[in-house]
């Protein structure tokens, strides 16, 4: 006699979804019982029915999320799969923290759902998830916005990490919201009662990074008149966010690796080991694997940091989120006292057709500008295209709109230069040694202008550049930079 097939309980007030799920699960060999109400689902659970539950969140007589702790309390081995059209970070976090086996945003892929059901049935018994409270006012202060498939996967990853202290590496272009993800990991995690401390490696002079991270003792160096705690101590019991980790100098990389391996550190000039009770979240816009190949980043440190990788997609890869983001930023501008604005379909279409090199940050700036300067309450496509045209003209190469060198960001100027360089080799002859040639193009004027600013004083120039004096001399020689004779 064949064994009785597993039974799946389905609760959703949408008849079409119940029909689709019943047919798909039935074809896969499951028995299915479906209902439109939370009360009927709970009755079946109380009667011992079902081997797996699939439930919607919003139903006429209740909330599927509220049922999860009750189901876990009565039948801890009954796996609950949550599906919802309310595809926000908070939905994913609440579902996970209340004990859901998996969360699937609508619309979902049937193949994926069937795979989740298979995994739920194969999961070992026990291991109940302890529900955790979410931060106060969390619903009103959602840190991330977007319903695209890429953002849904990020929500699910963040939700899964709320019950663990695993080290996370966030990778994404500038302006994609890496610090927002880091804050979400902290705010919805086990360390949310502790501090969230952020440090940007690119913004700290190389010679000060170790002191900033690990603190220093009195007399450790000239000017250290008192003991100062570093960011590791400041973040004790909480989360330390290491932004732009790819810019960390090699000496600091070595010390950070020891902290991750040993769980302790010493301050600059100190002798007593200090325990590191922090959760590390790192972020970068660089390709760290390429940096490893070039000898600029430690491979062992990379693997210590990259325990859970999260890739933040650029805005051009999730254009379906642009309308929600734009409305959110307009509402924020209104909250800050600017006039209320609405976007018509032409405006949204114009926004979705833009490439957004500055990503979400660029979109936020544009919405603030429109809120402040657009005379119409309803912003149309012409107004948006006009603003975007000015942005494109400012960053385009050649023509009448040559960029203002004072206003143009350095990265944008470099990008323009490289674009011109590659276009000049469009005849099929591949340029060679681009990396070294571009570095030389940046280093040569940087060092030349710094020497000019210090009247040829190489000691002062080395200090300004953050370079060793011998390193500066070598670069002057290698790059054939003229110097003023007789000045050290």
Secondary structure, DSSP 8 states (H G I E B T S, - for coil): ------EEEEE-S-HHHHHHHHHHHHHTT-EEEEES-HHHHHHHHHTT--SEEEEESEETTEEHHHHHHHHHHH-TTSEEEEEES--SHHHHHHHHHTT-SEEEESS--HHHHHHHHHHHHHS-S----------TTTGGG-S----SHHHHHHHHHHHHGGG----EEEE--TTS-HHHHHHHHHHTSTTTTS-EEEEEGGGS-GGGHHHHHH-B-TTSSTT--S-B--HHHHTTTSEEEEETGGG--HHHHHHHHHHHHHSEE--BT--S-EE---EEEEEESS-HHHHHHTTSS-HHHHHHH-SEEEE---GGG-GGGHHHHHHHHHHHHHHTT----EE-HHHHHHHHHS--TTHHHHHHHHHHHHHHH--SSEE-HHHHHHHHHHHHHHHS-SSS----TTTS-HHHHHHHHHHHHHHTTTTS-----HHHHHHHHHHHHHHHHHHHHTTT-HHHHHHHHT--HHHHHHHHHHTT----TT--
